[in-house]
Amino acid sequence: MYRSHTNGELRIEHVNQEVSLSGWVQKSRDLGGMTFVDLRDRYGITQLAFNEEINSSLSDSARKLGREFVIQIKGTVKERSSKNKNIATGEIEIEVTELIVLNESKTPPFTIEDKTDGGDELRMKYRYLDLRRNPVKENLMLRHKIGLATRNYMNNLDFLEIETPFLIKSTPEGARDFVVPSRMNEGQFYALPQSPQTFKQLLMVSGYDRYFQIVKCFRDEDLRADRQPEFTQIDCEMAFVEQEDILQTFEGLIQYLFSEVLKVTLPDVKRMTYVDAMKNYGSDKPDIRFDMKFKYLTELVKGKDFKIFDEAEEIIAINVEGGNKLTRKEIDKITDYVKTPQVGAKGLIYCRVNEDGTLKSSVDKFYNQDELAKWVSTCDSKPGDLIFLLSGDTIKAQSQMNDLRLHMGTMMELRDGKTFAPLWVLDFPLLEWDEDSNRFHAMHHPFTSPKKEDFDLLESDPGKVRANAYDLVINGVEIGGGSIRIHDRDIQSRMFDLLGFTKEEAEAQFGFLMSAFEYGAPPHGGIAFGFDRICSIFGGSESIRDYIAFPKNNSGRDVMIDAPANVDDAQLDELGLKLDISLEK
Amino acid sequence: MYRSHTNGELRIEHVNQEVSLSGWVQKSRDLGGMTFVDLRDRYGITQLAFNEEINSSLSDSARKLGREFVIQIKGTVKERSSKNKNIATGEIEIEVTELIVLNESKTPPFTIEDKTDGGDELRMKYRYLDLRRNPVKENLMLRHKIGLATRNYMNNLDFLEIETPFLIKSTPEGARDFVVPSRMNEGQFYALPQSPQTFKQLLMVSGYDRYFQIVKCFRDEDLRADRQPEFTQIDCEMAFVEQEDILQTFEGLIQYLFSEVLKVTLPDVKRMTYVDAMKNYGSDKPDIRFDMKFKYLTELVKGKDFKIFDEAEEIIAINVEGGNKLTRKEIDKITDYVKTPQVGAKGLIYCRVNEDGTLKSSVDKFYNQDELAKWVSTCDSKPGDLIFLLSGDTIKAQSQMNDLRLHMGTMMELRDGKTFAPLWVLDFPLLEWDEDSNRFHAMHHPFTSPKKEDFDLLESDPGKVRANAYDLVINGVEIGGGSIRIHDRDIQSRMFDLLGFTKEEAEAQFGFLMSAFEYGAPPHGGIAFGFDRICSIFGGSESIRDYIAFPKNNSGRDVMIDAPANVDDAQLDELGLKLDISLEK
């Protein structure tokens, strides 16, 4: 062992002990007679002292140490004359008697500090240096803790972690699969799993009534800032349960993780139907840390010769508490925001509720004080508030108002990173109509069961059928979602019909599952959590990438190892493949 | 919830409680007035009783239940009149008051019993039914326990579990990679990792001085009975350590697992050099549950006109204690065994040590009693023993004698499934010469460090260089292996030279690692355990397949889901690929 202690370990009670330490040179200060070196490892920083008068050649060597050199030292723990209260080892330093350079270092391309001078690309290329920085290290340690706590919670509830295969079969439903050519079965391909869905359901058929797995999943999607081609799920399934059992078990998990890892007592998980979430927040994952619910003013504002409102399907308002303090300039900026392409509104109407009770709107030409007063009462606005209105097609207006509401939440400091507001969104629609393919898609996935009371609608009005599906949302972020599954061959088969599968397609792709349902499949359901996402919520960050040791960039590349890359022709030949790249694409 | 209790839970103290249970019908017995049903779930079996006299329609329904039907019942716990001591719930039964069939079942294609009538192929096709059987269930539960215990042990030692990427870069060194075509980077490929080797080394460079991961790995090899294209490793790495630190940390892990999971106190882990292992056992993974070391009789037996011995490079003997009780017929069978193609010996010579001290060999024509007496003393044989001799080229003879030794160990019942004999094999050669490619290959992998004292041999006699490499062997099975790594760019570069890489190839494939070594890489080393293999050793089985929920067959196929499979032309087109299958291959 190259050390007797770590660099986070030594305290005043170790004074006069002989120790050996190893680590990286964080920085060194040459004060003439004394040279001080901060030695860093995963556990902390310890100050090394080299005294010119005691050992001048050792002092010379110390002066030559560069940033990020790896060294090993021996020495004696001494009490510091000037203590540093900011670090755990700040009361002591090491009077060094022996110094060995284990490895030198070139000057890193960016500083290894909490606030680094390195840009994104550079840090990704030298990810192994970026990983040395404290904030990144803390993210990975947080991830480790959440993983371990999850496993212990699940184990205590008799859940078994069972590994499901990675080399499975491609299915056209849902997102695009990554495929893996098979050499032993030339011309055929495995697919990497988008989730262990069918396998966990088979495990239920097999009687493993409480399954979970923390597992990598893969989706070949065009990447947005917050997506990765490989990501990690906490994947769970239970048999002999109803929706309520799942909700209770897994709000228990989340509460346990918050208390165990963050020492935070999570409030009770609220519940809301999908329909209410869309109506009140314009989103199926509302951030309920703040209220600011949608008010529908459509009836109220039409017929006053204001063409924009008269032509709109819906006019939606939100009340911004204390918003009247916003300046004209600030409101203009907000208007600019809603007009950006990612929000897509045509304009923004507002009405100030002045402290003296007078009302001032941007559409005073069309609405008098009495009429505006009705807005105020519908919106429950008080003096000092500000009302915003957006109009248009219902779905678009709801979506735009959702963006504006979140924007105002941030602006009014209602979205505190230390407050957590968990929410179950329930009763999702079973199907959604896809204009492109002119058919229904499964909103959750094809294995989700319809609600019994909506069964009749499957024939008459499939779009109206509600599913036994639920999402867990925290602070406006969906961290998990699941459903009670179909466990009956006939219903599963009918579901595939609805989704436009021929009998043959359904059999070819999911025959094994439907066959399993004929041999005693129990009622079952489950949920999958985005593990990267949970880590980012716990860490208070927007980006999952910060919680992944070696993430890919937006083109799906690992710029550090430079992958993907070309492969030998011989390798392709063995797989029975030829490149066929069209320049037009 | 479809149940108040599981089927393994109810005891005499629950008598008179109203309960609800769910599960599968294991079997039912119609005794006229009474019908008994064994209800099974993961936790056990509970007997249900239906009394014709109390409720005849319920009894009728019970009679119609088929094997593997999924049912839910309500009823009252009663003390049984005739108790069953073989099951935990054997003192009670349920007097059923309500019966719901949750799902029917076709008759399974094989019996769901400990000893099933289903063949391998059938059980794999209906793996979800095979998984219902007790022995398979116990294997998966064992696997779960070992995984959890590993994680807790590692966490207690400050190891962090850090996930490394699955979509990486193909490297020609070692086994064949599975590759994954990239749609976003057309014409380029990811590779699935054969191990997280380079990533865990980068984590050491990053300062995460104690890393582990239980992780899937992939190798596209022609499969032997005991290999799977995807398998699981317990992958570990430490910085600032020497070989001794690794050995102690991980024999600690194994001892902990044995004590925690099997309640077995593992004996101290013995140590042996590679050279001694080859010399004494003809194997780098000797089963040391029994002795039967090799004796080299070459000098002793040559020059007596026995041509086979005279022409052999080496003549090796083992002494089988008590082997003289074997009949002529049994010895003939053993001779047949060593002549099978997988062993490959030409013949087998023996010498009986009779109880009266006389010696009887199969080559009495060439060797008199005095000469045979020298064999006996060299082999430390006692009356009642039997000596076997094999001859030929040293390496072949050692390998054949290894097979024979293990065979005799089994035959003499020296390989008890409840005895565990762990062993570190140390000082492996760094390189091995490959006749096919006419160059050196890395025996462990190209990142393994040569022993300092053998450094000079790197130029003069590379084949003689020993590595800081070690394997952990239990009962003749390698369960883990690792090494102290190179952490110096120049030595790593020299290693790639030795392995026949051009500078350009080394840079293209491992430039990121060599570059990382220039920014302060600490000394480090690690080990990887075969998780599937550890499970099989713990479970007392020869085959890892029994410990994998959904294994592949020897052609790399999952016969249940029927993968790999064809993919759409459109999918290939998106990937810039075309099939190019030659019929000659």
Boltz contact constraints between the chains, C-beta under 6 A:
constraints:
  - contact:
      token1: [A, 1]
      token2: [B, 245]
      max_distance: 6.0
  - contact:
      token1: [A, 2]
      token2: [B, 240]
      max_distance: 6.0
  - contact:
      token1: [A, 3]
      token2: [B, 240]
      max_distance: 6.0
  - contact:
      token1: [A, 22]
      token2: [B, 240]
      max_distance: 6.0
  - contact:
      token1: [A, 24]
      token2: [B, 520]
      max_distance: 6.0
  - contact:
      token1: [A, 42]
      token2: [B, 207]
      max_distance: 6.0
  - contact:
      token1: [A, 42]
      token2: [B, 209]
      max_distance: 6.0
  - contact:
      token1: [A, 68]
      token2: [B, 519]
      max_distance: 6.0
  - contact:
      token1: [A, 68]
      token2: [B, 520]
      max_distance: 6.0
  - contact:
      token1: [A, 70]
      token2: [B, 520]
      max_distance: 6.0
  - contact:
      token1: [A, 70]
      token2: [B, 522]
      max_distance: 6.0
  - contact:
      token1: [A, 103]
      token2: [B, 520]
      max_distance: 6.0
  - contact:
      token1: [A, 103]
      token2: [B, 521]
      max_distance: 6.0
  - contact:
      token1: [A, 105]
      token2: [B, 519]
      max_distance: 6.0
  - contact:
      token1: [A, 105]
      token2: [B, 520]
      max_distance: 6.0
  - contact:
      token1: [A, 106]
      token2: [B, 518]
      max_distance: 6.0
  - contact:
      token1: [A, 106]
      token2: [B, 519]
      max_distance: 6.0
  - contact:
      token1: [A, 108]
      token2: [B, 519]
      max_distance: 6.0
  - contact:
      token1: [A, 128]
      token2: [B, 202]
      max_distance: 6.0
  - contact:
      token1: [A, 128]
      token2: [B, 205]
      max_distance: 6.0
  - contact:
      token1: [A, 128]
      token2: [B, 206]
      max_distance: 6.0
  - contact:
      token1: [A, 128]
      token2: [B, 516]
      max_distance: 6.0
  - contact:
      token1: [A, 129]
      token2: [B, 519]
      max_distance: 6.0
  - contact:
      token1: [A, 131]
      token2: [B, 206]
      max_distance: 6.0
  - contact:
      token1: [A, 132]
      token2: [B, 206]
      max_distance: 6.0
  - contact:
      token1: [A, 132]
      token2: [B, 207]
      max_distance: 6.0
  - contact:
      token1: [A, 140]
      token2: [B, 162]
      max_distance: 6.0
  - contact:
      token1: [A, 144]
      token2: [B, 160]
      max_distance: 6.0
  - contact:
      token1: [A, 144]
      token2: [B, 161]
      max_distance: 6.0
  - contact:
      token1: [A, 147]
      token2: [B, 161]
      max_distance: 6.0
  - contact:
      token1: [A, 148]
      token2: [B, 155]
      max_distance: 6.0
  - contact:
      token1: [A, 155]
      token2: [B, 148]
      max_distance: 6.0
  - contact:
      token1: [A, 160]
      token2: [B, 144]
      max_distance: 6.0
  - contact:
      token1: [A, 161]
      token2: [B, 144]
      max_distance: 6.0
  - contact:
      token1: [A, 161]
      token2: [B, 147]
      max_distance: 6.0
  - contact:
      token1: [A, 162]
      token2: [B, 140]
      max_distance: 6.0
  - contact:
      token1: [A, 162]
      token2: [B, 549]
      max_distance: 6.0
  - contact:
      token1: [A, 165]
      token2: [B, 550]
      max_distance: 6.0
  - contact:
      token1: [A, 166]
      token2: [B, 216]
      max_distance: 6.0
  - contact:
      token1: [A, 166]
      token2: [B, 230]
      max_distance: 6.0
  - contact:
      token1: [A, 167]
      token2: [B, 230]
      max_distance: 6.0
  - contact:
      token1: [A, 168]
      token2: [B, 563]
      max_distance: 6.0
  - contact:
      token1: [A, 169]
      token2: [B, 561]
      max_distance: 6.0
  - contact:
      token1: [A, 169]
      token2: [B, 563]
      max_distance: 6.0
  - contact:
      token1: [A, 169]
      token2: [B, 565]
      max_distance: 6.0
  - contact:
      token1: [A, 170]
      token2: [B, 567]
      max_distance: 6.0
  - contact:
      token1: [A, 178]
      token2: [B, 180]
      max_distance: 6.0
  - contact:
      token1: [A, 179]
      token2: [B, 567]
      max_distance: 6.0
  - contact:
      token1: [A, 180]
      token2: [B, 178]
      max_distance: 6.0
  - contact:
      token1: [A, 180]
      token2: [B, 180]
      max_distance: 6.0
  - contact:
      token1: [A, 182]
      token2: [B, 564]
      max_distance: 6.0
  - contact:
      token1: [A, 183]
      token2: [B, 220]
      max_distance: 6.0
  - contact:
      token1: [A, 184]
      token2: [B, 555]
      max_distance: 6.0
  - contact:
      token1: [A, 184]
      token2: [B, 556]
      max_distance: 6.0
  - contact:
      token1: [A, 185]
      token2: [B, 564]
      max_distance: 6.0
  - contact:
      token1: [A, 186]
      token2: [B, 581]
      max_distance: 6.0
  - contact:
      token1: [A, 187]
      token2: [B, 579]
      max_distance: 6.0
  - contact:
      token1: [A, 187]
      token2: [B, 581]
      max_distance: 6.0
  - contact:
      token1: [A, 188]
      token2: [B, 564]
      max_distance: 6.0
  - contact:
      token1: [A, 188]
      token2: [B, 565]
      max_distance: 6.0
  - contact:
      token1: [A, 188]
      token2: [B, 566]
      max_distance: 6.0
  - contact:
      token1: [A, 189]
      token2: [B, 564]
      max_distance: 6.0
  - contact:
      token1: [A, 189]
      token2: [B, 567]
      max_distance: 6.0
  - contact:
      token1: [A, 190]
      token2: [B, 563]
      max_distance: 6.0
  - contact:
      token1: [A, 190]
      token2: [B, 564]
      max_distance: 6.0
  - contact:
      token1: [A, 202]
      token2: [B, 128]
      max_distance: 6.0
  - contact:
      token1: [A, 205]
      token2: [B, 128]
      max_distance: 6.0
  - contact:
      token1: [A, 206]
      token2: [B, 128]
      max_distance: 6.0
  - contact:
      token1: [A, 206]
      token2: [B, 131]
      max_distance: 6.0
  - contact:
      token1: [A, 206]
      token2: [B, 132]
      max_distance: 6.0
  - contact:
      token1: [A, 207]
      token2: [B, 42]
      max_distance: 6.0
  - contact:
      token1: [A, 207]
      token2: [B, 132]
      max_distance: 6.0
  - contact:
      token1: [A, 209]
      token2: [B, 42]
      max_distance: 6.0
  - contact:
      token1: [A, 216]
      token2: [B, 166]
      max_distance: 6.0
  - contact:
      token1: [A, 220]
      token2: [B, 183]
      max_distance: 6.0
  - contact:
      token1: [A, 230]
      token2: [B, 166]
      max_distance: 6.0
  - contact:
      token1: [A, 230]
      token2: [B, 167]
      max_distance: 6.0
  - contact:
      token1: [A, 240]
      token2: [B, 2]
      max_distance: 6.0
  - contact:
      token1: [A, 240]
      token2: [B, 3]
      max_distance: 6.0
  - contact:
      token1: [A, 240]
      token2: [B, 22]
      max_distance: 6.0
  - contact:
      token1: [A, 245]
      token2: [B, 1]
      max_distance: 6.0
  - contact:
      token1: [A, 512]
      token2: [B, 560]
      max_distance: 6.0
  - contact:
      token1: [A, 512]
      token2: [B, 561]
      max_distance: 6.0
  - contact:
      token1: [A, 516]
      token2: [B, 128]
      max_distance: 6.0
  - contact:
      token1: [A, 518]
      token2: [B, 106]
      max_distance: 6.0
  - contact:
      token1: [A, 519]
      token2: [B, 68]
      max_distance: 6.0
  - contact:
      token1: [A, 519]
      token2: [B, 105]
      max_distance: 6.0
  - contact:
      token1: [A, 519]
      token2: [B, 106]
      max_distance: 6.0
  - contact:
      token1: [A, 519]
      token2: [B, 108]
      max_distance: 6.0
  - contact:
      token1: [A, 519]
      token2: [B, 129]
      max_distance: 6.0
  - contact:
      token1: [A, 520]
      token2: [B, 24]
      max_distance: 6.0
  - contact:
      token1: [A, 520]
      token2: [B, 68]
      max_distance: 6.0
  - contact:
      token1: [A, 520]
      token2: [B, 70]
      max_distance: 6.0
  - contact:
      token1: [A, 520]
      token2: [B, 103]
      max_distance: 6.0
  - contact:
      token1: [A, 520]
      token2: [B, 105]
      max_distance: 6.0
  - contact:
      token1: [A, 521]
      token2: [B, 103]
      max_distance: 6.0
  - contact:
      token1: [A, 522]
      token2: [B, 70]
      max_distance: 6.0
  - contact:
      token1: [A, 549]
      token2: [B, 162]
      max_distance: 6.0
  - contact:
      token1: [A, 550]
      token2: [B, 165]
      max_distance: 6.0
  - contact:
      token1: [A, 555]
      token2: [B, 184]
      max_distance: 6.0
  - contact:
      token1: [A, 556]
      token2: [B, 184]
      max_distance: 6.0
  - contact:
      token1: [A, 560]
      token2: [B, 512]
      max_distance: 6.0
  - contact:
      token1: [A, 561]
      token2: [B, 169]
      max_distance: 6.0
  - contact:
      token1: [A, 561]
      token2: [B, 512]
      max_distance: 6.0
  - contact:
      token1: [A, 563]
      token2: [B, 168]
      max_distance: 6.0
  - contact:
      token1: [A, 563]
      token2: [B, 169]
      max_distance: 6.0
  - contact:
      token1: [A, 563]
      token2: [B, 190]
      max_distance: 6.0
  - contact:
      token1: [A, 564]
      token2: [B, 182]
      max_distance: 6.0
  - contact:
      token1: [A, 564]
      token2: [B, 185]
      max_distance: 6.0
  - contact:
      token1: [A, 564]
      token2: [B, 188]
      max_distance: 6.0
  - contact:
      token1: [A, 564]
      token2: [B, 189]
      max_distance: 6.0
  - contact:
      token1: [A, 564]
      token2: [B, 190]
      max_distance: 6.0
  - contact:
      token1: [A, 565]
      token2: [B, 169]
      max_distance: 6.0
  - contact:
      token1: [A, 565]
      token2: [B, 188]
      max_distance: 6.0
  - contact:
      token1: [A, 566]
      token2: [B, 188]
      max_distance: 6.0
  - contact:
      token1: [A, 567]
      token2: [B, 170]
      max_distance: 6.0
  - contact:
      token1: [A, 567]
      token2: [B, 179]
      max_distance: 6.0
  - contact:
      token1: [A, 567]
      token2: [B, 189]
      max_distance: 6.0
  - contact:
      token1: [A, 576]
      token2: [B, 579]
      max_distance: 6.0
  - contact:
      token1: [A, 576]
      token2: [B, 580]
      max_distance: 6.0
  - contact:
      token1: [A, 576]
      token2: [B, 581]
      max_distance: 6.0
  - contact:
      token1: [A, 577]
      token2: [B, 577]
      max_distance: 6.0
  - contact:
      token1: [A, 577]
      token2: [B, 580]
      max_distance: 6.0
  - contact:
      token1: [A, 578]
      token2: [B, 578]
      max_distance: 6.0
  - contact:
      token1: [A, 578]
      token2: [B, 580]
      max_distance: 6.0
  - contact:
      token1: [A, 579]
      token2: [B, 187]
      max_distance: 6.0
  - contact:
      token1: [A, 580]
      token2: [B, 576]
      max_distance: 6.0
  - contact:
      token1: [A, 580]
      token2: [B, 577]
      max_distance: 6.0
  - contact:
      token1: [A, 580]
      token2: [B, 578]
      max_distance: 6.0
  - contact:
      token1: [A, 581]
      token2: [B, 186]
      max_distance: 6.0
  - contact:
      token1: [A, 581]
      token2: [B, 187]
      max_distance: 6.0
  - contact:
      token1: [A, 581]
      token2: [B, 576]
      max_distance: 6.0
